[in-house]
Amino acid sequence: MLDWLKGSLPARAGLAVVLIAALAFCSAFSAVLIAWVSEDDAAAINTAGSLRMATYRLNWQLEADAPAEAVDRLRLDMQRRLDSPTLQHMLGGERSGPLWTAFDGIQRHWHEQLLPALQADDRQGFQQKSEAFVGLLEHFVMQLQKQSERRQGWQQSIQGAALLLTVVILLIGMYELQNSVINPLQELVGATERFRAGDLDARIEYRSRDELGQMADSFNAMADAIEESHRTLESRVAVKTQSLAQSNAALELLYQSSRSIASSPATAEQLDVLIDSFQRRLPGLRLTLCLKGDPQAPVEHLIALHGNESREICARSDCASCVRHAGPGGLSFAISSQGIGLGELRANYEDGHLPRQWEQQLIQALANLIGTALSLERQREQDNRLLLLDERTTIARELHDSLAQALSYMKLQVSRLQTLIRRGESSELLLEVSDELREGLNSAYRQLRELLTTFRLQIQDGGIEQALDDTAREFAERGDLQVLLESAPLAFSLSATEQIHLLQIAREALSNCARHAKASQAWVQLHQRGEEVELLIEDDGIGIDPDFDSRHHHGLNIMQERARSLGGTLLLSPRLPRGTQVRLRFCPGFLRQLTPETLA
């Protein structure tokens, strides 16, 4: 029972409430009981007091020689008062005690002395004996008062004891409330706040078998579990953080390497640096890059790169028995580009464990990057070959359209001169042919210089606007031609080929203005018209002969061919009031929409 009370706060609180209720009930019940027992005490005291008054009345009647009838009435009244039920109830059933002794003395004195004196009509004797009777009555009244006071004292004692016990129970309850409820709750709240603030060592020191003690034990167990989980999570977070740091470093390396590879050729030295840097990002990792060379013409030997450690040439049959990566835990990652195998990247750790999943993904990304680098390098080589072929084609076309025709014309003139010499023609005719030959040589030499200038032509950082400005100053410095340039910035960039063609058309048009049109002023305008670019060259020269044959103007043919290469149109028209107007309009490749013919 005691253990059950110690282990339950509601049981102890209920016991305190029951005890207080029981004390209150006992106090109230005792008050009711004593009040019920003492309800006739006042009447008995009054009756006892009336006996004394009745005695005085008898003495007064006797002294006054009252009639016998009056004396008898007082005697009977006296007897009735002595036999009063109130006194009998006050005395109770017990025949002992000071109260009964005093009443018994009054009864005997009445029956033995006063009553016989009244019956004998001994008035003097009655008066003498009544004084002792009155004394007995006073003593009896005193006993009645003491008994009533004793009963009141019992009630006060019972209520005082009940009140004292109630106060004691309340004090004990308050003590238990403070020590078993308030203090544990405050400690629990304080520990909870510290734990919430990040103090994982916060614990509750309260120990008990009751509900709050069980709650404290549960809180401590929960705090231990959370602390252990927190430590586990911290260790995992530390591992993950380290892994993420290594992964980020490797990704940053891949990003930087991709930028470097995109702007510079992929050489064995660059790949060595890449492999060595990647190995430093993942400590303990060893990489070997095996390259197969040209996949279209396989060779018997491979090049194996191990970072900055070493580089070796080995046979294809040596791959399986490679000492460097023959140990356990090695993985092989294929290096390919557009389905063509270029080699493989072998990876293993010095302690023999397999790379983790995210490490395998990074190594595969490295392999893909190397494959992309090798593919870009081959693409660069292919593009360079195509550019070289295109440049040679352009040179051949320029030579054919200008210098070759001039040389052909001079060859014909030389043949004509030889024929005239064999015929013995006059010297005037020979001088005329020689002058034409000299003029052809001068024209060929001039065309050769222009071709050399064209081949050395470059677009500087200023773009097409700066190139046009340099061209305008160049032609203005050659003679009396004043060139005015007006250009607006374009909303897009032209490719290098487009800029070259645009600049060559402008140079050819200005050259015609200076050589053939006899112009003193020329205007060059470059503007954007919607999605098209417009180049307009005007002069104030003699204009174009309506009957001119374009087949004899190689410059115009070259300009038309360049316009067709740009996918645009070139129009020649007179300028009012005089001069010539050359208008080029084309849509840049950046804005040009794909057509079925283009896709084909």
Protein Blocks (a to p, Z undefined) as FASTA:
>chain_A
ZZmmmmomklmmmmmmmmmmmmmmmmmmmmmmmmmmmmmmmmmmmmmmmmmmmmmmmmmm
mmnopafklmmmmmmmmmmmmmpmklmmmnombfgdjklmmmmmmmmmmmmmmmmmmmno
paklmmmmmmmmmmmmmmmmmmmmmmmmmmmmmmmmmmmmmmmmmmmmmmmmmmmmmmmm
mmmmmmmmmmmmmmmnopakbccfbdcfbfklmmmmmmmmmmmmmmmmmmmmmmmmmmmm
mmmmmmmmmmmmmmmmmmmmmmpccdfklmmmmmmmmmmmmghiacddddebjaklccfb
dcddehjmbccdddfklmmmomklmcghiacddddeehiafbdcddddfkopacdfklmm
mmmmmmmmmmmmmmmmmmmmmmmmmmmmmmmmmmmmmmmmmmmmmmmmmmmmmmmmmmmm
mnopafklmmmmmmmmmmmmmmmmmmmmmmmmmmmpccdfkommlmmmmmmmmmmmmmmc
dcdddddddfbdcdfklmmmmmmmmmmmmmmmmmmnopabdcdddddehjaccdddddfb
ebjafkbcfklmmklmmmmmmmmmnopacddddddfbdcddddddddfklpccdfklmZZ
